Amino acid sequence: MTITPTEAVATPEAGVAHTVDLTFADGTRTVTVPAGSTVLEAAAAAGVRLVSQCTVGTCGTCVGKVVRGDLAMPEDRVFSLRQDEIRDGQRLLCQSVACADSEVELDYPASMLDDYPLVAATAKVGAITWLGESVVEFVLKLPKSVRFAFRAGQYVRMRVPGTDEWRSYSMASGERDRKKLAFTIRVLPSGAMSDYLRDTASVGDSIEIEGPSGGFGLAEETGPTLMIAGGTGLAPMLSMLENLQTAREDHPIRLVFGCAREVDLFHLDELDARRSFMRTLDVRVTCDEPTSIDEVLTGNPVSVLTEDDVRDPRTSAYLCGPPAMLAAAHDRLIELGLPAERIHAEQFLPS
């Protein structure tokens, strides 16, 4: 069903509780949402774990799609969802109250959260490598006593040393590297993590982490895989490529990766190496400005998409990058004919 903007900000009936069916990729769990509680709060109270992070509506992690009934978000707030996404029924469950008995679709399996329990640990910095002018590969080593497992595409939260600030980053390493986690982090002119990485970070530093979190990752659909990454949005793609490397399916894999400036491009040798031993992998690298690097296209990851990229109706697309790129990529893929349910996205915000 299509939810209108008016329905999106409806007021729940005072004192009335409603049931919400949470339809995961692997089954449905039903929770009762009391008046005054959000769906996320009610799920937590019922022992049903949902993917979430900020709990204040800014990160977009806890999104679900209303397919029956009515969930409402406050009308006086700015959220990470676009208006067309809200009209299509998408809601942030940390901000949504139930105005009727409803059903919400979630594009990840509930078993994922059971299989990869949340772990809090203190890791040690194992390596700090500058990959470009503004990108660092940051490697953390976990203690042998810590049991940590994750699904390729997930992320962890890190506490910036010397502060009370926490930041979230997707693993760039594969699921098999459970004791050594690699991340690709963009270093900004200012910011808690950026200042630490640029000015004081040293091998051996202690870092508090919590994770894994997030529902981004390879879906169970079979068929060609299209990955679209902007900047350090490449990280979860590298993790997922390790899974695809050992998969028995012989479907095509296409990675479209781009940065705004030539000095920001990174891991080009890494991508060349992967292409050499993954015979079904095709890599397309873009840069907003013309470069002297062979095979780098002028443009951005969205501008170089073609009908051929989604010609097979079984294609699944995975997007990670800045919100503006995700919105443009989503719209372009829809325009090219890819069904919305085969588009999976993870956005990140500068930190």
N, C-alpha and C positions, 0 to 999 in steps of 0.2 A: 504494500500500500504506500501511497505518497502522503507524507505528513505536511500540512501547510504551515507557514510561519506562525499563524495564530494558534494552531494546535501545539506547536513547539513550546509555547509559553503559557499553556493553559494552567489553571490553578487547581490543584487536587482538592477533592472534597474533604472538608475539615473532619479529622478524627477517623477517616475510613482507610483501612489497610487494603492493599491489592496484592494479588499473586503475580509474579513475573517468571515466566519460563525462560531460562537462560539456555539457549540452544547452541552448544559447542559443536565443533566438527565431529566429535565422537559421541554425542548424546546430549540429553537435556536434563537440567537440574532446576527445580522449582523453589523459589524463595518467596516469603511473604515480606512485603515492604510496608512497614507501618507509616502512617501519616507523619511527615516531618523528617523521615529518614531517606537518604539517597539509596539507589539500588546497590551501590558499592558497599555502603554501610550495612545494609540488610544482608547482602551476600556474606560479608565477613562474619556477621553475627550468627549466620547459619552454618558457618564452616565451609563455605564455597569460595575458593580462592579465584580471584579475577586478576587479569593483567592490569596493573596500575602503577603510577609513580608519584606524580605531584600531589594528587588529591584536591587540587584547587582549580582544575579546568584549563591549565595552560599548556600542558605537554601533549595532549591528544592521545595518550597511551591507552586509556580505558574505553575506547570507542566501541560501540555496538550498534547494530541496525535494528530499529523497531519494525517488525513485520506484522504485528497485530497489537491493537490497543493503543495506548498513548503514554509516553514518558515526556515530562516537561523539564526544561532547564530555566533558570532565572532569566528574565527578560532584560535586566539592567546590567548585564555582564558581557564582556567581550571574550569569546572562546577561540580555541584553536581550530574549530570547524568552520568551513566556508558556508555561506547561506545556501548554496545549492546542495551541499552535503546534508545540512539540517532538513531541507525540504525533502530530500531523499530518504529521510528517516534515521539518519545517524545521530547518535547521542553520546555525550560523555557521561559514563555511568557514575562518576564521582560527583556529578552535579545534577543528576536526573532524579526526579521524584515520580512515583506512579500515579497517574490520574485515572487509570482503569486497569483491569486485568490485562496483562500484556505478554508479548513474546519478543525476545531480543536475540538476534543472531550474532554469534561471535566467530571470527574466522580462525580460531585455533582450538586444538583439542584440550579438554579439561585434564586429560591424562598427562599433558606436557607439564603442567604445574605440579602434578603429583610426582612425576618422574624426576623433575629437577627442583628439589626443595630449596628454599631460600637459606643461604648460609652467610653468616657474619664472620669475618676473619681479618687478621692483620697480615698483609703480604709485604714482601721486600722488593724494592726496585731492582730489577735485574739488568736493565739496559735502557739507555736513552740515546736514540739515534735520530739525527735530523735528516729527514728524507727530502726536504726541499726548504725553500725560504721560510715557509710558515707551517710545516707539517713535521711532527715528531712521531717516531715509533717508540712507544712506551711499553716496556715489558715488565710484568710483575711475576714474582715467584711465590707460590703458596707453600706453607709449611707441609711437610709430609703427613702430618697428623690430620690435616683438613681434607674432608671428602667433598669435592666440588665437581659437579657435572652440569653441563649446559647444552642447550640446543643451538646449533649454528644459527646466528641471527639475533640471539639474545644479547643483553647488555648487563653491566654491573654498575653500581653506584660506588664512587670513591670519595673519601673525605680528603680534601686538599690539606696537606700537612701544614700545621701551624694555624689553621683556621677552623671554623665550624661550618664551612661551606662544603656541600656535596655536589658532585657532578656525575653525569651518567655517560658511559661510553660502551659502544658495541665491541665485542671481541672480534679481532681480525684473525686470530688463530683458530684452528679447527677444534672440534669436540674432543679429539684424542689428546690434545695438549692441556690436560686438566691441572697440571701443577705449574705450568708456565703460560700466562695469558698475555697476548700481544694486542696492542691498541694503536690505531693511527689517530692522532689528536691534532686538530688545527690550533695553532698558537696565534691568538689575537693581540692587538696592540695593548689591550688591558683586559683583566679578568682574573679571577682567583686562580684557576688552574693554569692559565696562560702565564701569569706572573711567576708562578712556582716553577713551571717548566723552563722558562727563559732565564730566571735569575738564580734560583737556589737548589733546584733538583739535583740529587746525587745518587749514584748507585749505592744501594744499601739502605736508603731511606725506608722507613716504615709507612705503609699506607693502609688505612682501614677500608675494607671493601664490604659490600653487601650485594648478594645476587645469587643466581641469575634472575633477571626480570625481563618482561616483554614477551609478546606473542608473535613477533616477526620471525619468519623462517620459511623453509621450503614446505609447501602444501603437499597434500597427498595426490594431487592431480598428476596424471602422466601426460607427457607431451613435451614440446620444445620449451626451453626456459629462456626468458628475456630478462636481463638485469640492467637497470639504469641507475647509475650512481653519480652523484655530484660531490666533488671534493672528498672529504674524509667519510662520506657515505659509502665509500668503497669498502670500508672495514667489514661489515657483515657479509658483503658479497664474497670476499676472500674466504671467510669462514665457511660459507655455504658451498663454495667451489670445491673445498676439500671433500665435502660429502658427495658432490656430484662426480668427483674424480673417481670414486670407488663404486659408484652406482652401476648396476648392470645394464640399465637402459641405454639405448643408443640414440637418444634424442639430441637434436642440436641445442647448443648452449650459446647464447650471444650476450656479451657484456659490453655495454656502452658506458664509458667513463669519461668525465670531463671536468676541467677546472677553468677558472676565469683567466688566469695568467700562466704563461709558460713556466715561470719560476715556481708555481704552485704544483705543477705536475709531479707525480711521484709513483714509485713502484712500476715504472714502465718495463724495466728488466724483469721484474717478478712476473708481470703479465705475459711478457714474451716467453718466459720459461714455462709457464703454465700452458700456454698455447702449444708449445712444442711437444708436451707429453699428454695433452688432452685433445685427442684428434677431433672431437666434436665441438671444441670451443673456438668461437670467433670473437675477437676483441676489436672494438672500435673506440679510439681515443679522440677526444675533442678538446679544443681550447678556444675561448672567446676571441683571442687575438691570434693573428698569423704567427706561426713558429717556423723554426728551421729544422724541426724534428721530423724525420721521415714518417709518413703514414699518420701523422696527427692532423685531423680535419679541423678546419676553421669553423667554429660554431659552438653549439652546446649540445648536451646529450639529447635534448628534445628535438632540436632542429634537424638532426640527422636521422631521425626515425622515419621509416618508410613502410608502405603496405606489406612489403616482403617480410618485415620483422614479425608480423602477426598473421601471416597468410594462413598458417595452420590453425584451425579453430581450437585446437587443444593447447595452444600456447598459454603459459602462465607468466605474468610479468611481476617483477619485484623492484620496488623503487625505494631509494634511500638518499636523502640529501636535504637541502634547505626547503622550507615550506613552499616557496614560490616555484621551485623546480618541480616539486611533487605535484602541485596543482596543474602546472603546464603539461607535465608528462601524462598525468591521468587524463586530462582533456584530449590530448593528442592521441592517446591509445584508444579512447572511446571513439574519436573521429575516424580512426583507422579501422574500427570494427571489432576491437577486442571487448568481450563482455566485462562489465564492471566487476563481477564476482571473481574474475581471474586476475584482477589487479590487486597486489598486496603492497602496502607501503609502510615505511618507517621514517618519520621525520626527526631531525635533530635541530637544536637551537644553539646559537653561539654561547660559549661559556669560557 
